[in-house]
């Protein structure tokens, strides 16, 4: 069984480590809606994987949104999406 420090070593990106260590940032990130483009108003966790792969290849936007998209990319790449789905805020009607 891996220790916590061994598990954290798999995520070497300091931005991703910071977000994983701060659950409120993680919850805010997965609930943030894409502010532009084809998937405008789609929660980041619900963005299609090919769209995130495209960003990964082209380069994520600068700033906080780019960091958040990179985190979502890593979440999906590592198959962690399902465990975060319950944290998505439901829209009130």
Secondary structure, DSSP 8 states (H G I E B T S, - for coil): ---HHHHHHT---HHHHHHHH-HHHHHHHHH-B--SSTTTT-BGGGS-HHHHHHHHHH---SSHHHHHHHHHHHHHHTT-HHHHGGGS-----
